[in-house]
Amino acid sequence: MKNLIKIGVLVVIAGSLWFYIKSKQAPHIAQEKVLLTVSNAQIQGLDPIRVRDNYTVNEATKVYEGLLAYHYLKRPFELIPNLAASMPTVSSDQLVYTFTLCEGVKFHDNPCFPDGKGRELTAHDFVYAFKRLADPKLQSLNFWLVDSKIKGLNEWRQRYIDAANVDYTEDIPGLQAIDRYTLRFTLTKPYPQFLYALTMVPCYAVAREAVQYYGAEFMNHPVGTGPFMVAAFNPLDTKIVYHKNPTFRDKYFPSEAAQEYKHMLVDAGKKLPFVDKIVTHILSEEQPRWLKFKKGQVDIIDISRDNIALEVIQDNKLIPALQKKGAQLFSALEIGTNFIVFNNAHPLFKDNLKLRQAMSMAFNGPKYNKLFYQGAAMLAQSILPPGLAGYRADYVNPYRTYNLGKAKQYLAEAGYPQGKGLPVLTLEVVTNSTARQKGEFFQKCMQAIGIKIKLVENIFPELVKKIQTEATMLHAITWTVEYPDAENFFQLLYGPKQPGGVGANYDESASMPCMKKQWVCQIHLLGRSYMSDSTKWQQKVHPSFIYFTNPLQPFTKDGSKMLLLQTVLVA
């Protein structure tokens, strides 16, 4: 439940770096350039303030945009203006951020506007978007991004908790449209990650007209300023069709790159996007995705979490048979961590350090990495992945070492010798073959010390709902970096942003008064806690992302460029 560092840039790259030309028109007629992609999970709506997971981020960023984005060819990651005309001016006390917006940016043509013609974006649209994010009636779970950060915003939110209606015309001192193109934020205190937050989907521009016109259906009728537009969206559909936005502003492929990406500058200065249409198929199961790819109905496929990787990759290389057909493989280490979450309010887990340590040492990380990642992932020693400042390559977690003897000893000391007296534990996973097999692997690891695990499968939106309502006993999730700062991971240890939204002895009554007044649940992760001698959580691996192009399709010259960049951005 997280947004990726690719927010705000992925779709422009997808529409500009490579495409599959698919057309049955006569040769003399201009061909429509179509990119065929896949989402591995259902999309439950495209309202920016509701976006909570990677899959929805991938789709929302095709339509909506924010003030800032990341330069996708530079490393280390670099923020650049997007809807802002330039980077903001910042006061010496780090409290006031003033942005000048690009002029002439238009919202998509849509029936919500007079005569169906999209109007110009203004600073007032961002004021409105941030008020929606804070609106107590909407109860966005992404409010944490600005909670207690913007002067007067929490007070505005508090005033309307019990009111029948929320007054969006009321001024907020820290959220001001100075004029049509000038936006000013005043913070309550210095917030070093503020600019990173502005790259995230919940902070993207939204048109008031669209929200009012579509009402409760706004989530299915996205209206943004981005390079692509959707006529309508149905969460039950098996695909989403995006068309190039004919009024998209002039935007060009970058002319600078880190050394490893300089070969991509062949397209420097070309106008974006390059494709006319994107078709995203919704396929949660691995085999249907792979079959569609083999038939040439998908141009790019992520196999990093699929068992098919075992068949097509050997020694981190694509098997010769596919190489001969022209397929290309790209992989990169993801800036993220896989882990299993315990609801520590449960009497079995609460204050039972030895039980958590036993389960951590019973987990066979090296074998897990080999089976599911071809050894390309990195065994996690803490929640912080490589690629961020603060990561220690030399740190070895004493409870991340696979040791069945010690695991059995600790389980006995926990009060459950050979698992006797311990009831069956339930592990919630998403419904797909790979997640199921990973769950079964965990199940076998625990069985080796006498612990019985029952797997419970959920479609992704249902799993998210269970996590958010604290309805799981254990669940498997991945946290992928939302912005390139270690704080994005450390915030999981304490406070309202812990996995599943459950605070560890954290009273949210002051910061989220319209939600629960007091969280009584704790969440702990298998393995090592922030203090290495107090095991409360375990990370399995820092996974890698693996993509390859479709050898069955006629690509443009160097058609693999998008593939590599997606890998880099997700990584």
N, C-alpha and C positions, 0 to 999 in steps of 0.2 A: 503494500500500500504506500506506494511511494512513486514519485515522479523521477524521471531520469535526467541526467545531465544533458541529454540530447534535447530537452525541452526547448521549443522555439526554433530549432534549426533542422531537425530531422526531416520534416516534410519538404523543405526547400531543397535539401540535398537530394531527397528521393525524386523530386521533380526536376532535378537539374543535372545529375551526374551520369545517370545511365537510364536507358529505357528499352523496353521491348516494343518493336514496331509490329503491331498486330492489326491487320486490315484485310478485308476481302474486296476492297475497292479496286477499280482498274488502275493500272500503273500511272496513268496520266493524272489521276486525281490525288490530291494531297492526302497522304496517309495520316491517320490518327495515331498518335504516339501514346501507347497504353502501358502502364506499369501494373503488374499483377502481384499482389502481396498476400500475406496470410496473417491473421491474428489468431493466437493460440487460445484465446478465451473470449467469451461473450462480452459485448460492450453494452453497458446498462444505461447509456445516455451520455450526452456530450455537453452538459452544462459545466462550464469551467469550475465553479465552486464545488461541484460534486466529484470531480476527477480524483481518484484515490489509488490507482494502480497503473502499472507500466503499460498494460494493453490499451487502456483508455487514453493514456498520455499519447501513445503513438497515433491515435486517431484524432484527438482534439487538436494536436499541433499542426494538423493539415489545414485546419479551419481558423483557429484563433492565434493571436499573437500578443506579445508583451512588450514592455518598454525596452528590455535588454535581451540579448541572446549570447550564445557562446560562439567564438570563432572556431569552426569545426576543423580547421586545418592547422591550428597552432597548439603546441604543447610547451609549457604547462597551459592549462585551460585559461582562456582570456575572454573577459566580458567585452562585448561590443554593443553599440546602439542598434536597436531594431526599429520599433515605432518611435523611439526617441531620436531626435536629429543628431544628438551628440551625447557623450557621457555627462552625467549631472555635475553641477557645481555643488560642492559640499562645504558647509560652514566649518570654521576652525574647531568648533566644539563637537563636530561630528553628529549634530542633531538635525540640521536642515539640509534637505536634498532638493534641488531645483532642476527640473527637467524641461527642456524645450522639445516639443513634439514635431515630427515631420509634418509638413503641410501637404494637403492634397491626397492624403490616404483615405480611401473610401471603404465603407462597409459593403459587403456583398449586396448585389441587387436582390431584393426580396419583397414579397407582398406586405411585409410589416411597415415598409416605408411608402410615402406618397408616390403614386405612379409606379411603385415597384422598384424605384431607383435608390440604390444605397447612398446615404449621405456621408459627408466628411467626418472623419474621426476628430474629436476634440478632447481637451483635458477633462472636460466634464464627464466623459465616458469612463475614464479611469476612476474619478471620484465615485461615480455610480457603482462601478464594479467592486470597489473596495467596501462600499457600504453593503452591497449584497453579501459579500464574504462575511461581514460582521453582523448581518441581520439576524436577530435572535429567533425570528419566526422560521427562518430557513435552516438554522442549525447546521451550518456547514462544518464538517469534521476537519476542514482545512483552515479554520479560524486561527489555529495555533501559529500560522505564519505571521500574523500581525497582532496576536493577542498581547495586550499590554505594551505594544511597541510604538503605536502612533498616538500622538497627543489627542486626547478627547474621544478616541474611537471606542474604548471600552465603556466610557461614561455614556456615550450615545447608545451603545448596545444595551446597557443596563436600564436606561430609561424606558425602553420599549419591550421589556420582557413580558410584562403583564398587560400591556396596552393592546387594544384591538387592532390598531394599525401602526405601521412604522413610518415616520415622517422622513422621507429621503431629501426633503428640501432644507432640512436643518443643517446649519453650518457645523463643521467639525474643525477645530483649530489646526489640527495636524494634517488635514487632508483638504487642500485648497486648489481650485482652478483659478489661478491668478488672472488669466485671460484665456482666449480660445486655444492657444498653443503652449501655455506655461502651466506646469503642474508642480506643486510644492508639497513635500512631506516634511512634517516636523515630528521628530521622534521623542519619546519620553526619556530615553537615555541612549547612549551610543549602542548600536547594534551592528557589529562588524559583518554579519551575514545578510544585511538588509538588501543589498544589490543582488545577491544570489537569489533571495526570495522573489524578487521581481521577475526572474526568468521562469518562474513556475506557473503552470496553467491556472491555478486559482486566482492569480493576480493579473490575468489577461483582460484586455478590453472587451466590454460587452455593451451592446446597444440597448438602451432602455425600451425603445420601440419594439424590439424583438421579444423581450421579456413580457411586456404588457400585451402584445398581440397574440402570443402563443400560450400565455398563462402556464398552466401545469405541463403543457406539452412542449415548453421551450427546450427541455433537455433533448427532445427528439427533432428539433428544428434549429440547428446551430447557425448562427449568423455572425461571422467574424470579419476580419480584414485579411485573412491569410491567402495563400496562393491557390487554395482549392475550396470548393463549396459543395454542399450537399443539399439537394432539393428537400429531402425528408429522410428521417432515420427511424428504423423500427428495430428495437432490441431483439425481436424474434427472427429477423431476417438472417440469412446465411451469408450475406455479403453487404458491403457498403460501397457505393459508387460515388467517387469524387470527380468533379469536373473542374478544369482550369478556370480560375477567376479572371474574367475578361477585363476587369478594372484594377487588377493587381498593379501596384506601383512599380516603378522601375527599380529593379534590384539585380545585382550582377554577381557572378561567380567571383570569389576572392582571388586576389593576385599575390597573396603572401601565404607561406606554408612552412611548417616545421620541416626539417631536412627529410624525414621519412615520408612526407607527403608531397614533396615538390614535384613529383612526376604527375600529380593531378592538376598542376597549373596549366596544362594544355588547354583547359577551358576558361582560363582567367579572362575576366571581362565580359563573358557572354551573359546575355540576359536570362534571368530566371523567371519561372521554371521552364524546363525543357519538355515536359510531358503534358499531354492534353487531358489525360484521364488516369485515375488510379482506381483499381478495383481491389478491395481488401476482402478476402474470403475468411469467414469465421469458422475455424476448424479446431476443435479442442483436442481431437484424437490424433495421434501420431501417424497412423497408417493412412487415413484419408489425406492428410497433408502430403505425405510422401508419394502416394499414388497420383495426386494432382500434379505434383512436381514432375514425376516421371512422364506424365502425359503431355507436358508442356503447357499446363494450365496455370502455372505459378512460375514467376521469374526468379524469385529469391526465397530461400528457406533457411530458417534458423533451426539447426539440429543439435544445438548445445545441450538440450535437455531430453533428446530423443535417443532411443535405443538404436535407431538406424545408424547412428554415429559408429557403433561397434562394427557395422558391416562395411562401411564405406571409408573408414579411416584406419590406417595402420602406421604406427610410429609417427603420429601427428601429421601424416600426409594422406592425401586422397588416394584411394586404390588406383592402380594403373589403368584398369578398365574404364573408369570414369575420366581419368586424365586424357585418355586417348579420344574420348568423345567431346573434349573441350571444356569439361567442367572445371571450375576453379574453386579452391577452398581457402577461406580466410578465418583466422581465429585470433582472439586477443583476450587477455585476462580481464574479467569484469571487475569493476570497482564495486564490489558487493559481497555479501556474506550470506550463506545458507545456514539456517539454524532451526532448532526445534524449541518451541515455547511451552513452558509449564504454567498453568494457572496455580500459583502458589497459595491461593486462599484455600485450596482443597486440603483437607486434613492429612492426606497422604504425603503431600509435598511440603506443607508449611513447616518451616524450621527443621526439615529433615535433610541436613547437609550431606550426610553419608549416602543417602539414597540417590541424590543427584550426582554425587561424585562416582558412585558405583556405575550408574547408567552411562556417564561420560566415558569412563575407562572401558566399558564393554562395547563401545561403538568402534567398529573397525574402519577408521578413516582411510588408511591406504587402499584397502580393498574397495571401498566405496568410490574413491577417486578413479581407480582403475576401471571399475565396472561401468560407471556412468559418465566419466569424462575422459576416458582413454589416458588417464594420468596427466591431463593437461591442466587440471585445476590445482589450486594450492591449498594444502591442509591449513585450516584456520587455527591460529593460536589465540586470537582475540577477535573481538567484533570488528576491529579496525582493519580494513584491507590495504594491500599495497597500492601505491599511487597517491596516497594522501600524506601530508606532513604529519609526523607523529608515529607513523608505522615503524615498528622495530623488527627488522628481518632476523635479528639474533635472539628474539624472545621465544622461549619454549614453555608452553603451558604444561605444568606437571599433571594436569588432569585430562590432557588431550592425548596422552600416550595409551595406545591400545594394550591393555593388560588385564586379561581375564582373571588371573589369580587375585590381583588386588581388587578387581571389581567384585568378585565373590566375597572377599573379606569385608569390604566396605558395606556390601548389601547385608551381610550378617550383622555387622555393627549397627546398621540402620534399623535392625529389628526384624529382618525378613531373611533368615538363612535359607539359601537355595530358593528364594522367592516364596517360601511358605508364609501364609498369612496375608500376602499382598494380593489384593483383588486385581482383576483384569483392568489394564489401563487402555484408554481409547486415544488413538492418534488420528486427528482430522487432516485429510489431504484433499487436494483438488482432484476432480474426476478426469484423469487421463492415464494412459498406460504407464508412462514414465513415472509420474508421481506415485502411482500405485506400486510399481516395482521398487521404488526407493523406500516406500513405506514398508514393503515386505522385507527389504534388506534390514531396515531398522528393527523390524519385528524379530528376525532371526538372530540379530546381535543380542537383543534383550533376552530371547529364549535361551541363549547359551549360559546365562546366569540365573535362569529360573523365573524371569519376568515375562508375563503374558501380555501381548499387545493386540488390541483389536483395531483394525483399520476402518475408518468411516470416510467414505468418499462424498464430496460435495462439488456441485458446479461452482465455478469460481465466485460468482456474486453471492452465493449462499455461504461459502466459506468466509468471505469478507464480512458478511452480516454476523455470522457466529463469532468471529474474532472481535468485532466491534461491540457486541453485546456480552462478551465474556462467557460465551456458551460452550467453550471447548475445554477439554482436560489437557490435551497436548495438541499442538498443531505445527505443521511444517511450513515455514515461509522463507522468503529471501528478502533482504533489505539491500536495495541498490541505491547508490549515492544519488541524492537529489541535487546537491551542489558540492563543489570540490573543497570541502572543509571537514576536518575530523569531527567538528561539533555535530555534524549531521548524524553521526553514528553514536557519539557519546550521549546525545539527548535521549537515546533509547534506554539509558540506564536509570533515569529518574525523571518524573514529571509526566505531563499529559501526553507526550509523544511516544511512550513506550509501545511495543507491539500490541496491537489490538486496542490501543487507547486506554489501557489499564495502568493506572499509576501505582507505584510501589510505595505504600504508606503516604500517598500524595493527596492532599486536600485541594480539590479543584474548585471549591466553592467560591473562592475569590476571583479566579480567572475565567471560569466558565459557569456563571451562575444559573444559566438556563438549562444546563445539563444536570447530571447527578451532583448532589451536594457533597458527597463524600465517597470516594472509591474505597471499597473494603477489600478488594482483591489485590493480590500481588502477582506479578508475573516474574518468573525466573526462567532463565534459559539453561539448558543442560550444560554443565561444564564450569568454566572459569568465570568468576565475577570480576568486577573492576578491581577487587583485591584478590590476588591469586590464591590466597589461603582460604577463601570463602566461596566455594564453588556454587554458583547460582545459574550458570548458563554455559552452553557449549555451541560453538560454531562448527559446522561440518567442513565446508570448504569455501574458498573464494573461487567461484566457478569461472569458466572461460565461455566466451560466446563463439560459436562456430557457424559460419554461413558458407554456402557455395552457390554459384550461379547455375542456371539451368542449361545443360549442354544441348538440349533439344530445340532451343530457340535462337533465332538469328539476332544477335545483339549488335549494337553499334560498335564502332571501334573502341577498344579498351572498355567494353561494357561492364567490366567487373568493378569499376571505380566506386559505384554506389555500395557495392557489397563490402568493400574494405572500410568505407567511411561509416557505414552503419555499425560495423564491428567496433570501430574506434569510439564512436559516440556512445554506444551502449557500454563499452568496456570501462 
